[in-house]
Amino acid sequence: MNDRRYDAIGEDYARFRREDPRFRARILEALGEARTVVNVGAGAGSYEPDDRHVVAIEPSDVMAAQRPRNLAPAIRAGAAKLPLRDGSVDAAMAILTVHHWDDAREQGVSELRRVARGPVVVLTYDSRVSETMWLMAEYLPEIAALDRAIFPHPEVLAGWLGGRVTVEPVPIPRDTPDWMLGAYWAHPERVLDADARAATSGFARMSDPVVERAVRSVRSDLADGAWDRRHGALRGLAEYDAGLRLIVGWP
């Protein structure tokens, strides 16, 4: 898990990546009756249960400093070797973080399974779907290529987890307060907002020339109406499948 990367995207994370109650409800439902939960890559605490005993694992000081005071402080550690005994918690969760675990992705997922007696809940993207969104397909193929390399396919994650696994699409609402990259599907104007871009790892991992090229292209296409001619119908949708997936595994 790359804590420097989290430091880079974390400065304004809590302002732009606010919890969506609809995502939260699905995550809590997946956790079931678990009373003790480890949250790996806990970040600023989004989607973390506040009515259970949570062990938060987060390597970045910048991200952990944004955790609300009502949440437990985060232990500084990575996913590859969790500081917990086998089967020591009822459940484990990893929310939009596995793709940051680099070469430790498989080991980290195995660690989630090792420490959890019950469900392991992972929110991630299927890059085969996310790359078809207009932003990656037309403006940022570099992000699509990166995502193909860093996001394990859901069936791969299921294999690492073992046991019984379900994979469910999580459509992203147009009005979501969580401005993850997939949430740009109906909001091309956000591409022009440097602060919003900085709160997404996709943009943060791109070189300045790549980002500047995409911003110029989107700005031009918005100004002359080209974007709306091609994709304006998206603005009328309530939700969209941008590839977000909820994966839940049981022993």
Residue pairs with C-beta under 8 A, 6 or more apart in sequence:
1 41
1 59
1 78
1 79
1 80
1 97
1 100
1 101
1 102
1 104
1 108
2 59
2 100
2 102
3 59
3 60
3 61
3 78
4 60
5 100
5 201
5 204
5 205
6 43
6 58
6 59
6 60
6 62
6 63
6 100
7 60
7 61
7 62
7 63
8 204
9 198
9 199
9 200
9 201
9 204
10 43
10 44
10 60
10 62
10 63
10 66
11 62
11 198
12 195
12 198
12 199
13 43
13 44
13 63
13 66
13 199
14 44
14 66
15 195
15 199
16 179
16 195
16 196
16 199
17 44
17 46
17 178
17 179
17 180
17 199
18 46
18 177
18 178
18 179
19 46
19 47
19 177
19 178
20 173
20 176
20 177
20 178
22 173
22 176
23 47
23 123
23 170
23 176
23 178
24 47
26 168
26 170
26 246
27 47
27 93
27 95
27 121
27 123
27 246
28 49
30 119
30 121
30 246
30 248
31 37
31 49
31 52
31 91
31 93
31 119
31 121
32 91
32 118
32 119
33 90
34 52
34 89
34 90
34 91
34 118
34 119
35 52
35 53
35 90
36 52
36 53
36 54
36 55
36 88
36 89
36 90
36 91
37 49
37 52
37 53
37 54
37 55
37 89
37 90
37 91
37 92
37 93
38 54
38 55
38 56
38 57
38 82
38 84
38 89
38 91
38 92
38 93
38 112
38 115
38 116
39 48
39 54
39 55
39 56
39 57
39 92
39 93
39 94
39 95
40 57
40 79
40 82
40 92
40 93
40 94
40 97
40 108
40 111
40 112
41 57
41 58
41 79
41 94
41 95
41 96
41 97
41 98
41 100
41 101
42 48
42 54
42 56
42 57
42 58
42 64
42 67
42 74
43 58
43 60
43 63
43 64
43 66
43 67
43 95
43 97
44 63
44 64
44 66
44 67
45 56
45 66
45 67
45 68
45 71
46 95
46 178
47 93
47 95
47 123
48 54
48 56
48 71
48 93
50 70
50 71
54 71
54 72
55 72
55 75
55 84
55 89
56 64
56 67
56 71
56 72
56 73
56 74
56 75
57 74
57 75
57 77
57 78
57 79
57 82
57 83
58 64
58 74
58 75
58 76
59 76
59 77
59 78
61 76
63 74
64 73
64 74
64 76
67 73
67 74
75 83
77 83
78 101
78 104
78 108
79 94
79 97
79 98
79 101
79 104
79 107
79 108
79 109
79 111
79 112
80 101
80 104
80 107
80 108
80 111
81 111
82 111
82 112
82 114
82 115
84 115
85 115
86 114
86 115
87 114
87 115
87 116
87 117
88 115
89 115
89 116
89 117
90 116
90 117
90 118
91 116
91 117
91 118
91 119
91 120
91 121
92 112
92 113
92 115
92 116
92 119
92 120
92 121
93 120
93 121
93 122
94 108
94 109
94 112
94 120
94 121
94 122
94 123
95 121
95 122
95 123
96 123
96 124
96 125
96 180
98 105
98 108
98 109
98 122
98 124
98 151
98 152
98 157
99 105
99 124
99 125
99 147
99 150
99 151
99 152
99 201
100 150
100 201
101 108
102 150
105 152
106 152
106 160
109 120
109 122
109 152
109 157
109 160
109 161
110 160
112 120
112 122
112 161
113 120
113 160
113 161
113 162
113 163
113 249
113 251
117 251
118 250
118 251
119 248
119 249
119 250
120 161
120 248
120 249
120 250
121 246
121 247
121 248
122 157
122 246
122 247
122 248
122 249
123 170
123 244
123 245
123 246
123 247
124 151
124 152
124 154
124 157
124 244
124 245
124 247
125 147
125 151
125 182
125 242
125 243
125 244
125 245
126 151
126 153
126 154
126 243
126 245
127 144
127 147
127 148
127 151
127 153
127 243
128 153
128 243
129 241
129 242
129 243
130 136
130 144
130 147
130 151
130 181
130 182
130 242
130 243
130 244
131 137
131 144
131 147
131 148
131 243
132 243
133 182
133 184
133 185
133 242
133 243
134 185
134 188
134 227
134 230
134 231
134 234
135 143
135 181
135 184
135 185
135 188
135 191
136 143
136 144
136 147
137 144
139 191
139 214
139 217
139 218
140 202
140 206
140 210
140 214
142 206
142 210
143 181
143 202
143 203
143 205
143 206
146 202
146 205
146 206
147 202
152 160
154 167
154 245
154 247
155 167
157 165
157 247
158 165
158 167
158 247
158 249
161 247
161 249
162 249
162 251
163 249
163 250
163 251
164 249
164 250
164 251
165 247
165 248
165 249
165 250
166 247
166 248
166 249
167 245
167 246
167 247
168 245
168 246
168 247
168 248
169 241
169 244
169 245
170 244
170 245
170 246
171 239
171 240
171 241
171 244
172 180
172 182
172 183
172 185
172 239
172 240
172 241
172 242
172 244
173 238
173 239
174 185
174 186
174 187
174 235
174 237
174 238
174 239
174 240
176 183
179 190
179 196
179 199
179 200
180 200
180 244
181 200
181 201
181 202
181 203
182 242
182 243
182 244
183 242
184 190
184 191
185 234
185 240
185 242
186 234
186 235
186 237
186 240
188 218
188 221
188 222
188 227
188 231
189 222
190 196
190 197
191 197
191 214
191 215
191 218
191 219
192 215
192 218
192 219
192 222
197 203
197 204
197 211
198 204
203 211
206 214
218 227
220 226
221 227
222 228
228 235
234 240
